[in-house]
Amino acid sequence: MNTIAFWKATAERAARTAAQSSLALMAGDGIGILDVDWGEVASVGGLAAVAAVLTAIVTSGGPVGPGLTETVATATTPRRPTSI
């Protein structure tokens, strides 16, 4: 959990989660971009990002990844599908 690779993967997950939750809030309201309450969007996105980081920490089995089923890409183990 204390590796650079773990924190990079966790930051990526937190950013994706924040973006997804913000987009869901904006799209769910069905309003125009000028009518969006950006404070609310930032609040929901921030809370989702915090939840993603805490989830990564709690479910980490060590330096292999931020989730139970993930492996962090390294120079010797690049990202690729492992099974389907």
N, C-alpha and C positions, 0 to 999 in steps of 0.2 A: 504494500500500500504506500510505501514511502518512495517509490521510484518515480522518476520523471515521466516515464511512459504511462504509468497509471494516472498521474495527474493530467497529462495531456489528453488521454482518452476520456477522463472524467470531465474535463473542461469542454471537450467537443460534445459529449453527451448533454451536458448542462445547457450549452448554447442551442443545440437542436431542440431540446425540450422547451426552452423558453420561447424560441421562435414558433414552434408548433402550437403551444398553448396561446400565445399572443394572436396568431393567425386564426385559431379556432374562435377566440373571443370576438375578433373583428368580423369574421365571416358569419358567426352566429347571430350577431346583432342585425345583419342585413342592412347596414347603413353605409353611407358614403364615407370616403377617407377623411373628409373635412369634419364629419360629425363624430368621429371616434373620440372617446375619452382616453387620451394617451396616458394619463396618470394611472387609470385603471388597468390599461393594457400593460404598462410597465410593472405594476404591482403584481398582476397575475403571472406575467412572464418571470419576474424575479423569484416569486414563491415557487414556481415550477422548477426553476434552476436550482434553488436551494434543496428542494425535495430530491432532484436527480443526484446532486452531490452526496446528500446523506444516504440515499439508496446505494450508491456506488461504494461508499465506505462500509456500510453495514453488510452488503452482499459480497464484498471482496474476499476472495480466498487467498489473497496474497498478491504478488506482483504480476499475475497473469492477465489481469484485466479488471475493469470496473464492474463487471457483472459475472455471474456464475458461469455463463456459457461463452464468454468472450476471451480472446487472446489478444494481447497488445502486439501490434506489429513491431518488429525490430529489424535490424539490418540482416539478420540471419533467418528470420521467419516473417517474410513479407505477407501482407494481407492477400488472401485468396480464399475462395470457397473450400471448405474442408470436407463437406459432405452435403448431400441433398437427399 
